Amino acid sequence: MENVRGITKTQVFFDFVKQVKEMGYKVSYEVVNCADYGIPQNRNRLVFLASKLGDISVPQKTHTKDNHISIDKIIKTLPTLKSGEACKKDKVHKSRNLSKLNIKRIQQSKPSGTWRDWDKKLLPECYKKESGKVMQPFMVA
């Protein structure tokens, strides 16, 4: 089981652990940084393991800060897809079917830029209004 780290400070969690042990399970849990296990995200999560077969423990870390895997490294290994395409070798790697307008917006986007980088003709109508100028810009990666 995997969950947010804060659950370990709740009575519900302590009661759950007690119940699982009373059902005859050996239990191991720990808050881990996902990056320490080769997952390309810096995220702390609770890992909870239980076994009726014997002692169990959270596995040892497989990575250190020196060799954490970045999402950039993972994405660069994926094949380029056209709008609406799906990768034949990786069923999770898919591209949404984008409208021509959204493709033009993406083409005009700059790293760390905003919608303000786009030609005015590409802006949604609400962004052209005076009231639309006060909104917080969204970032385009």
FIDRENKOL-802180 format. One record per residue: residue number from 1; residue in one letter; z, y, x of N, C-alpha, C in turn. Coordinates in steps of 0.001 Angstrom, whole numbers, padded with zeros to 6 digits. Atoms other than C-alpha are relative to their C-alpha. Example, Ala and Ser with C-alpha at 12.3 -4.5 7.8 and 13.67 -1.06 7.14 Angstrom:
REM FIDRENKOL-802180
(1,'A',(000000,-001190,000890),(007800,-004500,012300),(000000,001200,000900));
(2,'S',(-000060,-001190,-000820),(007140,-001060,013670),(000730,001090,-000770));
END
This chain:
REM FIDRENKOL-802180
(1,'M',(000000,-001172,000855),(000000,000000,000000),(000000,001228,000896));
(2,'E',(000057,-001254,-000764),(-000716,003514,001222),(000302,001127,-000978));
(3,'N',(-000374,-001097,000887),(000751,006718,-000180),(000345,001229,000834));
(4,'V',(-000386,-001231,-000686),(001794,010267,000658),(001372,-000180,000634));
(5,'R',(-001223,000196,-000767),(004607,010563,003165),(001256,000436,-000739));
(6,'G',(-001174,-000536,000681),(006932,012527,000880),(000692,-000998,-000916));
(7,'I',(-000597,000976,000913),(007508,009526,-001358),(001190,-000717,000640));
(8,'T',(-001085,000696,-000696),(009807,008048,001305),(001347,000690,-000168));
(9,'K',(-001246,-000758,000186),(012412,010687,000443),(000484,-000037,-001443));
(10,'T',(-000351,000025,001420),(012634,009785,-003243),(000798,-001246,-000355));
(11,'Q',(-000781,001144,000481),(015017,007511,-005094),(-000910,-001084,-000568));
(12,'V',(000959,000966,000543),(012062,005884,-006812),(-000495,-000928,001105));
(13,'F',(000473,000808,-001121),(010807,004700,-003417),(001087,-000970,000461));
(14,'F',(-001097,000876,-000433),(014216,003350,-002350),(000219,-001133,-000999));
(15,'D',(-000149,001021,001039),(014506,001506,-005670),(-001144,-001022,000081));
(16,'F',(001165,000883,-000129),(010994,000095,-005205),(000184,-000956,001173));
(17,'V',(-000211,000834,-001186),(011783,-001177,-001696),(001050,-001066,-000304));
(18,'K',(-001076,000941,000345),(014989,-002787,-002967),(-000521,-001114,-000911));
(19,'Q',(000553,000994,000940),(013142,-004523,-005837),(-000933,-000977,000698));
(20,'V',(000955,000855,-000711),(010408,-005840,-003551),(000760,-000995,000873));
(21,'K',(-000813,000896,-000832),(013025,-007270,-001163),(000713,-001037,-000862));
(22,'E',(-000685,000932,000907),(014926,-008817,-004084),(-000947,-001071,-000533));
(23,'M',(001004,000969,000454),(011676,-010572,-005086),(-000374,-000967,001120));
(24,'G',(000222,000936,-001094),(011736,-012368,-001720),(-001008,000422,001047));
(25,'Y',(000969,-000494,-000971),(009364,-010192,000279),(000704,000564,001235));
(26,'K',(-000368,-000719,-001220),(009812,-009110,003905),(-000788,001300,-000057));
(27,'V',(000594,-001329,000178),(009060,-005387,004047),(-000052,000756,001325));
(28,'S',(000135,-000923,-001129),(007796,-002973,006685),(-000741,001235,-000505));
(29,'Y',(000718,-001222,000356),(006841,000656,006165),(000238,001061,001051));
(30,'E',(-000059,-001056,-001007),(006156,003674,008310),(-000976,001104,-000387));
(31,'V',(000939,-001106,000147),(004589,007124,008073),(-000811,000048,001294));
(32,'V',(000884,000030,-001169),(001580,007038,010389),(-001043,001105,-000107));
(33,'N',(001129,-000916,-000048),(-001105,009466,011484),(-001255,-000854,000001));
(34,'C',(001210,000813,000146),(-004409,007971,010350),(-000867,000022,001262));
(35,'A',(000816,-000124,-001211),(-006118,009238,013517),(000444,-000981,001079));
(36,'D',(-000514,000953,-000983),(-003880,006911,015555),(-000506,-001422,-000240));
(37,'Y',(000555,001311,000350),(-005662,003988,013858),(-001526,000031,-000103));
(38,'G',(001458,-000071,-000042),(-009264,005098,014399),(-000649,000577,-001238));
(39,'I',(000547,-000628,001204),(-009652,006872,011067),(-000275,001463,000340));
(40,'P',(000347,-001361,-000438),(-011474,010183,011610),(000568,001094,-000901));
(41,'Q',(-000650,-001104,000702),(-008930,012416,009898),(001444,000095,000480));
(42,'N',(-001366,-000262,-000439),(-005666,013996,011000),(000860,000094,-001251));
(43,'R',(-000699,000061,001275),(-003573,012888,008045),(001156,-000997,000105));
(44,'N',(-001156,000885,-000002),(-000081,011448,007771),(000127,-000688,-001343));
(45,'R',(-000103,000798,001220),(000289,008640,005246),(001086,-001060,000186));
(46,'L',(-000947,001100,000007),(002926,006113,004316),(-000785,-001302,-000101));
(47,'V',(000567,001335,000079),(001852,002538,005038),(001156,-000939,-000324));
(48,'F',(-001032,000910,000474),(003890,-000077,003162),(-000586,-001402,-000059));
(49,'L',(000466,001377,-000021),(003468,-003793,003837),(001113,-000915,-000485));
(50,'A',(-000976,000985,000464),(005205,-006757,002186),(-000641,-001379,000083));
(51,'S',(000514,001362,-000142),(004871,-010492,002795),(001045,-001013,-000447));
(52,'K',(-000862,001137,000338),(006322,-013672,001312),(-000153,-001107,001040));
(53,'L',(000270,001031,-001004),(004993,-015649,004296),(000879,000134,001241));
(54,'G',(-000842,-000212,-001174),(007396,-014188,006855),(000048,001458,000384));
(55,'D',(-000130,-001375,-000472),(008169,-011110,008880),(-001370,000658,000095));
(56,'I',(001231,-000788,-000044),(005571,-008378,008775),(000349,001359,000573));
(57,'S',(-000266,-001345,-000532),(005253,-005058,010568),(-001281,000825,000012));
(58,'V',(001130,-000924,-000082),(003022,-002021,010608),(-000652,-000211,001364));
(59,'P',(000684,000250,-001281),(000368,-002664,013294),(000208,001128,001007));
(60,'Q',(-000082,-000974,-001088),(000533,-000927,016649),(-001178,000971,-000088));
(61,'K',(001069,-001000,-000029),(-001505,002240,017068),(-001155,-000507,000867));
(62,'T',(001192,000388,-000763),(-005054,001706,018316),(-000608,001167,000770));
(63,'H',(000560,-001192,-000630),(-005779,005288,019395),(001131,000966,000376));
(64,'T',(-000920,-001074,-000402),(-004035,008198,021126),(-000714,001327,-000189));
(65,'K',(000642,-001316,000138),(-004687,011929,021009),(-001202,000133,000930));
(66,'D',(001104,-000065,-000965),(-006975,011399,024000),(-001284,-000659,-000505));
(67,'N',(001213,000672,000465),(-009342,009134,022067),(-000095,-000062,-001528));
(68,'H',(000186,-000098,001454),(-009007,010151,018403),(-001483,000173,-000305));
(69,'I',(001408,-000078,000397),(-012335,009857,016581),(-000172,001181,-000953));
(70,'S',(000238,-001165,000858),(-013696,013067,015069),(-001012,-000358,-001089));
(71,'I',(000966,000207,001085),(-015572,013172,011774),(-001404,000390,000472));
(72,'D',(001274,-000433,-000566),(-018313,014993,013692),(-000681,-001165,000723));
(73,'K',(000547,001140,-000742),(-018764,011928,015913),(-000539,-001065,-000962));
(74,'I',(000428,000992,000982),(-019028,009640,012869),(-001276,000457,-000708));
(75,'I',(001148,-000511,000751),(-021461,011853,010966),(-001265,000007,000853));
(76,'K',(001174,-000052,-000870),(-023753,012228,013978),(-000677,-001355,000168));
(77,'T',(000592,001334,-000154),(-024299,008442,014025),(-000750,-000443,-001253));
(78,'L',(000649,000381,001258),(-025534,008356,010424),(-001460,000451,-000019));
(79,'P',(001399,-000424,000090),(-029260,008430,009722),(-000151,001182,-000962));
(80,'T',(000298,-001136,000860),(-030688,011575,008165),(-000578,-000517,-001316));
(81,'L',(000495,000379,001319),(-031302,011268,004435),(-000635,001200,-000679));
(82,'K',(000590,-001036,000836),(-033523,013240,002114),(000794,000089,-001288));
(83,'S',(-000677,-000203,001275),(-032253,014597,-001182),(-000201,-001201,-000914));
(84,'G',(000061,001119,000920),(-031411,011717,-003509),(-000133,-001367,000651));
(85,'E',(000167,001280,-000698),(-031800,009010,-000846),(001335,-000698,000223));
(86,'A',(-001154,000808,-000379),(-029360,006191,-000070),(-000383,-000819,001229));
(87,'C',(000237,000772,-001221),(-029049,004444,003279),(-000031,-001485,-000348));
(88,'K',(000131,001429,000292),(-030198,000817,003150),(001062,-000824,000728));
(89,'K',(-000967,000757,-000798),(-027735,-000315,005851),(001459,000353,-000328));
(90,'D',(-001363,-000455,000299),(-024684,001663,004647),(000031,000504,-001438));
(91,'K',(000043,-000327,001430),(-024201,001683,000862),(000831,001233,-000359));
(92,'V',(-000841,-001165,000271),(-021606,004484,001106),(-000717,001305,000392));
(93,'H',(000716,-001175,-000501),(-024008,006853,002914),(-001136,000332,-000969));
(94,'K',(000969,-000420,001007),(-025878,008636,000102),(-000122,001518,000006));
(95,'S',(000214,-001439,000154),(-027327,012068,-000507),(-000192,000300,-001484));
(96,'R',(000183,-000419,001396),(-027032,013818,-003845),(-001441,000454,-000193));
(97,'N',(001326,-000509,000341),(-030268,014664,-005580),(000143,001497,-000258));
(98,'L',(-000196,-001448,000075),(-030287,018404,-004940),(-001201,000705,-000614));
(99,'S',(001088,-000813,000547),(-032286,021012,-006784),(-000691,000742,001147));
(100,'K',(000723,-000771,-001011),(-034916,022980,-004868),(000772,001255,000377));
(101,'L',(-000786,-001205,-000255),(-032702,026044,-005232),(001168,-000300,000950));
(102,'N',(-001122,000337,-000875),(-029714,024320,-003644),(-000455,-000377,001404));
(103,'I',(000551,000312,-001324),(-031873,023001,-000809),(-000292,001297,000756));
(104,'K',(000270,-001293,-000644),(-033003,026582,-000099),(001305,000660,000448));
(105,'R',(-001307,-000570,-000360),(-029346,027719,-000118),(000547,-000678,001261));
(106,'I',(-000487,000737,-001173),(-028415,024993,002372),(-000790,000414,001240));
(107,'Q',(000839,-000375,-001133),(-031358,025919,004603),(000351,001385,000539));
(108,'Q',(-000360,-001346,-000447),(-030162,029532,004712),(001467,000100,000425));
(109,'S',(-001414,-000018,-000367),(-026535,028591,005339),(000161,-000073,001511));
(110,'K',(-000309,-000035,-001432),(-025032,029222,008771),(001358,-000647,000223));
(111,'P',(-001334,000540,-000286),(-022116,027418,010437),(001060,001093,-000169));
(112,'S',(-001109,-000926,000293),(-018891,029118,009268),(-000464,001205,-000824));
(113,'G',(000521,-001110,000791),(-021036,031341,007026),(000451,-000074,-001449));
(114,'T',(-000323,-000058,001422),(-020820,032210,003345),(-001289,000223,-000787));
(115,'W',(001145,-000294,000868),(-023106,032844,000396),(-000597,001362,000318));
(116,'R',(000514,-001334,-000358),(-023481,036373,001744),(-001156,-000077,001010));
(117,'D',(001087,000195,-000956),(-025903,034943,004328),(-001332,-000300,-000693));
(118,'W',(001203,000381,000731),(-028404,033955,001624),(-000799,001217,-000453));
(119,'D',(000826,-001024,000625),(-031351,036002,000382),(000547,000253,-001404));
(120,'K',(-000531,-000363,001323),(-030379,037843,-002813),(-000599,-000840,-001123));
(121,'K',(000643,000790,001056),(-032878,035817,-004844),(000619,-001398,-000149));
(122,'L',(-000642,001315,000060),(-030860,032655,-004058),(001406,000043,-000605));
(123,'L',(-001362,-000132,000518),(-027572,034030,-005368),(000070,-000320,-001487));
(124,'P',(-000210,000171,001443),(-026208,032882,-008725),(000177,001376,-000646));
(125,'E',(-000092,-001289,000695),(-026277,035672,-011314),(001393,000608,000086));
(126,'C',(-001376,-000536,-000024),(-022478,035970,-011306),(000330,000663,001331));
(127,'Y',(-000262,-000604,-001309),(-022563,036857,-007571),(-000693,001358,000135));
(128,'K',(000731,-001259,-000062),(-024982,039719,-008217),(000715,001108,-000753));
(129,'K',(-000746,-000979,000784),(-022591,041457,-010625),(001051,000687,000878));
(130,'E',(-001031,-000732,-000734),(-020158,044072,-009375),(001305,-000795,000031));
(131,'S',(-001244,000776,000056),(-017266,041865,-010523),(-000060,-001227,000902));
(132,'G',(000149,001172,-000863),(-018658,038959,-008467),(000219,000292,001460));
(133,'K',(-000145,-000362,-001408),(-018337,040886,-005220),(001433,-000055,000491));
(134,'V',(-001398,000018,-000426),(-014547,040786,-005213),(000523,-001414,000196));
(135,'M',(-000482,001375,-000124),(-014318,036995,-005302),(000024,-000438,001456));
(136,'Q',(-000090,000528,-001350),(-013335,035057,-002211),(-001247,-000817,000299));
(137,'P',(001181,000783,-000334),(-016375,033658,-000430),(000387,-001422,000324));
(138,'F',(-000257,001376,-000421),(-016607,029897,-000002),(-000689,-000209,001327));
(139,'M',(000543,000249,-001333),(-017325,028530,003431),(-001057,-001104,-000068));
(140,'V',(001034,001016,-000119),(-020434,026541,004273),(000123,-000593,001384));
(141,'A',(-000172,000656,-001313),(-019893,024004,007014),(-001331,-000367,000594));
END
